Amino acid sequence: MRIPCWAAARRKRARVPCHRGVVAGALLALLACGDPPVAPPPVEEVVYETQHFVIRDGAGLAASTVDSLEARLEVEYERVAAALPVLVPPERLTVRILAGGGIPFVTPGEGSLSQWAEALSPDYLPHQLTHLFTGYFRGGFLEEGLAVYLTELLLPESRMVNPYRGQPPHAWVSLFERFGSTISLFTAYRAANFSYSVSGSSADASAWQVHVEGGSFVRWVVETYGWDEWWELYQLNDLGAALRGSTSELETAWLTAARNAFPDPLECEAALSSVGPREEFWCLRARGSLFRSTSLD
């Protein structure tokens, strides 16, 4: 039985037919005889190239999906580069498409970002590209905060992108303030050892909150002081020296701005488009009903 698949040549992606050795009838016969299911062979990785990206597809994406991804990658590359003009854009980045589902991630040392075929999220690209543009040389609060804020800046219509689905970071922080669950600026700024879980955990919820608070804080710094001061903070990695105030003074001013911007934030479950096990942990954390992960202490 001939099953068409496509090997893509670089650049033009000229498609030529090839063969795969999985025969549905034979598999059904094996199952009928009581033998265990035979796992399908792994998808052969196909490589595509665009101006700034090498896409390594290990999941067998449809040609139309690849075309759409290629276009979106180049658009977001140019938008992130324009939004961060002080940085030298990387000339070449790698995109890995993995089979299955999971949380998108980056590997700055390799200049690569990874997404999962079953949960492909182009709206997450500004977040990932921001990390690859900076190289992730600072702590999570600044790095994730910048990525969250830049996504809010570039995709204000998008409310589906983790980690701040449903409402802007300022609104989430206003909600944390209502429940007295805000992670202090002193603690959040020093947070490390983030742990993520697609099925939810206390550590994942704490990491989510640091991401959200970081995005809110970066927005406040840029709107209050300007981009020059933000980059001074990034270079010095010292709140007091860059912003000329104590940590407690800066925290008070930031949280006041968030509350004033969104005095009536949505409740957690109302803000989220769906609430699964992971989001249940988030909402417990938002309401202060979940102990903060010790990894953030």
N, C-alpha and C positions, 0 to 999 in steps of 0.2 A: 504494500500500500504506500503510495507516494503522499507524503504530507509536505506541503510547501513551507519552507522557512526562508529567511532572507539573511544573507551575509551582506553587510554594508561596507562598501569601500569608503575610505576616509574622504572627507570634504563633500564630494558629490553623492556619496552613499548609493552608488550604483547597485541595484539589487539583483542578485543572481540566485536561482533556486538551488537548494541542497536537500539532502535526505536526512530523515530522522528514523531511528529504528524502533520506535514505539508503535506497536500495532494493537489497536483497540480490541479487535476480535480475539487475538491471542491472550490479552490480559483478561478478558471476560471468561475465556475458557479456563485459565488458571484459577480464577476465583470460583468458578463453578465446581472445580475439582477439590476445592477446600484449601488450596495452597494460600499462603499469606500474600497480600497485595505486593506488587512489585513497584518500588519507588521509581518515578520517572527519572530519566537521566538529567543531570544538571544542564541548565541552559548555557550554551557556549557564549562567553562574553563577546559582545560586539562593541567596537570602538567608533565613535563619531568625533569629528572635530569642527569647532567653530573658531571665530577669530580669537576668543579669549579662553576657550574651554576645550578640554578633552573629556568627553562623556564615555564612561565605561559602563555599559548596560549589561548587567549580569542577571536580568530578570525577564528579558524578552519583551520589552515594551513595543506596543504597536507603532508603526511608522508615523501615524498621525500624532501620537503622543510625543514621540521623539521630536518631530518638527516643532510642535508647540513648545516643548521644553527648551529647545535650542533658541527659539526666538525670545522666550521669556528670560532666559539666562542673560542674553546680551543686553536686553532692555534694563534689567535690574543692575547689571554690572555698570552700565553708564550712569544710572540714577544714583547708585551708591557712590561712585567716583565723583559725581558732581556735588553730592551732599557732604563729602569728606575731602575737600580740595587740598588740605594740608598733607594728605597721605599720598605716597606714590603707589598707584594701583599695581597689583601683581600682573605680570604680563600673561601668565598662563596658569590656569587653575584646573583641577581635576574634579569631576562630578562622578560619584559612584552610585549606581542604581542597584539596590540590593533586593533580592527576592524576599517576599514576606512583608510584615508590617512592624513598625516600631517607631521610636522617637528619632527624628533627624539629628545628625551630629556633624561636627567638623573635626578635622585633624590639622591644626594650623601648621605643624612642623612639616607636613607633606603638601600643604596648600590644597587640601581636598575637602569637599563637603559630600556627605552621604545622605541619601533619602531612600525610603522604602517604597517599592512598587505598589504595594497595596494601600499605602497612605501617602501618595505623592502630594506634596504641598508646595506649589510654586509661591504662594504668599509668604512662605517662610524663608524664601531666598534672600531678601534684604537682611534678615537677621543673620543668616549663615555667612553671607558675603561680608558683612561688617566685621565679623570675627577674622576672616581671612585677610581683609584689608589691614586691620590693626596688628595681626599676628598674635593676638591674645597675650600681650606682655604684662598686663595688669591683673588685679584681682577680679573675682567674679562680679562684684557689685558694679564696678566701673565698666567692665567689658560687656556684661549682659545688659546693664542699664543702657549703654550706648546702642546696642543692637535692638533692644526693645523700643527705645525712643526713635531711632531712625526708621524702624518699621511703621511706627505710628505716624511719623512725618511723611513717609513716602506712600503709605497705603492707609490714609485716614478712613476710607470706606470699609476697610477690612476689620472685622471684629471676630474672625474665626481662627486667628493665628495664636497658637500657644506662645507665650504663657499668659496672655491677657485677653482671652476670649470674652466677648460680651460687653466690655466697657473699657475706657482708656485707663492707663495706669493711675492717673490722679484719682479717678473714681474708685478704683480698688483701694487705694491708700485711704481715701475718705471713709470707706467701709471698715477698713482695719481700725481706724481711729474710733469709729462709733463703738466697736466692740472692745477697744483697748488691747488689740492683738498685734499692733504694729511692732515689728522688730526694730529695735533702736538703731539709729544711724551708726553708733559706735560698733555694735555687733554686726550689722549688715555689711558695713564697709570692710570688715575683716573676715567675712565669711569665706570658707574654703571647703574643700572635700565634698562638693555637691554630689548628691546621689539621686538618680532618676529611676522611676518605675512606671511603666505604662499601666500597670494594674493598681498603682497607688501605694503610698507608704508615708509615714511621718516625715522621713527625710526628703522625699520627693515634694511633699507639700511645703516644707520649709524652703527648699530650693526655689519652688515656684514663687513663693512670697518675696524672696530676695530679688528675683528677676523683676517682678512687678514694681517693688519699691525702687529698685535701681533705675528702671525706666522713668518713673515719676520724678526721682531726684535729678536725673540728667535733664529732663524737660525743665525743671525749676531752675537749674544752674544756667542753662542756655537762655531761658527767657529773662532771667534776673541779671545775669552778669554778661552774657554773650559767649560766642564760640571761642574767642581768644582765651578767656578765663577758663573755659572748660578744658581746652587743650593744655593750658598751664597746669591745671589739676591733674590731667592725665600724665603729663611729663614728670611733675614733682611727686605725684602720688602722696600728697599731703594736703588734707582738707584745709587746715588752718592757714598754711603758707599761701595756698592758691586763692582761697576765698576770703581770707582775712577775717576770721571769726572762729570762735570755739565750736567744737562739735555740737554742744548742746544748743548754742545760739543758731547755728545753721539748721539743726534738726527742727527747732521750733518754727523758724521762718518757712522752711520747706513744707512741713505738715500743715501749717496755717494756709499756705497757698493752695495745697491740694484740697483741703476742706472747703475753702472759699470757691474754688473752681467747680466742685461737685458736692454741694451741700446735701443732696438727696441721691446718693448712689443706689444702684440696684442691689437688691439682696443677691447673695452668691448664686443660689439656684436659678433665680430669675435671669441673671446675666448670662449664664452659660447656656449654650445651645443644646447641650445634652449633659446628663449627669450620670456618669458611670462610676466604678470603684475609685478611679484616680481622682475624679472631681469631688467625690464625697470627702476624701481626705482634704482637698483644697478648702472646701466649705467649712469643715471642722476647724481647720487652721485659721480661716478668716474670722470665725466667731470666737476664737480663743479657746476652743474646746479640745485642742490637740497640743500636747507638749511639743515645744520646738525641738528639732533634732539637735543632739549634742554636737554634731559636726559643725554647727554654726556658732558654737559658743567659744 
